[in-house]
Amino acid sequence: MLGPRNLMPNPKTGTVTNDVAAAVNEVKGGKIAFKVDKAGIIHASIGRVSFTPEKLAGNAQELINAIVKLKPTTSKGTYVKGAALAPTMGPGITIDTKSIL
């Protein structure tokens, strides 16, 4: 059941490790994990419902900075073509990319 959804523990994602204490400290320290699907869409969690708007905005900006930092040097043109925020169950909100980059 978890396999087809890519939710099984995996050494690549850091969910299988011999040093459990270090893995827990990384997650508590703010480690961000994101996935890219075949269409080039990046899926990532930036917070919880209990977070303040300022904290959510800071997390979103940090995710965008990480994505831009990982841009390959051979990539030319517009790297981020669009952005949207969406809850787990609800409509997405389109964001102007010029305001975030």
N, C-alpha and C positions, 0 to 999 in steps of 0.2 A: 504494500500500500504506500509506503514512504518512498520507495525506489523511483517510480515513474514521476513523482513530484519533485525529485532532487532534494529530498529532505533527509536522506540517510547521512550519518556521520561520514566525513571524508577527510583524509589527511591534507588534501589541497586547500580546503577551507579552514583548516586549523581545529576542526572539531574532534579529531583523533590525534592524541598526543600522549607522550610519556610523562610530560611535565604539566600536570593539571593545574598546579598553583600558578604557573606563569601564564597559562591560557586564561584563567579566571581574572588575573590582574590586568591582562591586555583588554579584555572585554569591559571590565569595570573602568579602565582608564580611557575608554572612548574609541576603541577600535571600530572602524566602519568597514563593513563588508557589503559589496554590491555585486550584482550579477548583470551580465549583458546577454540578451537573447539574440536569436538569429537575425532579427530585424534591426539590431543595433540599439535597442531600447535598454536603458539602464534602469534596473529595479533596485531600490535601496530604501531602508527605513531611516527616517531622520528624527523620530521621536515618538512620544506617547501622548495620549490625550491630556495627561496631567502636566505636561511641559508648558511653560509660559511661552507666549508668542515670540519673545526675544530669544529664548533658548532654541526654539524651532528655527527661527531665522538664522541664527548662528550656525546651527548644525547643517542647514541647507547650504549656506555659503561655504562651509568647510568641505562639504561633499563636492560642490561645483569646483572649488579650488583643487581638490584632489584629482578630479576628472581631467581638468585642463592641464594639470601638472604631468599626467600620464600620457598626454598627447604625443604620438610618435613624431620624430623630427621630419620624417618623410611625408607626413600628412600635410596636404595643402588645401586651402580654401576654408570654408566655414566648418569648424569642428563640432560645435553645438548648434544644431539647426532649430531645436525647439525644446521647451521645458514645460512640464506640468506637474502639479502636486495633486495626489489623489489619496483619499482614505482607503482602507481595506474594502469597505462596502459603501460606495458612493461615487458621485460624479467627480471628475478631475477639474482642476482650475488651471487654465493655460497662463503661463508666465511669459512676459516679454523678455527675450534673451538679451536684448541690449541693456536692460536694467540690472542684470545679474553678472555680466561679464566685464 
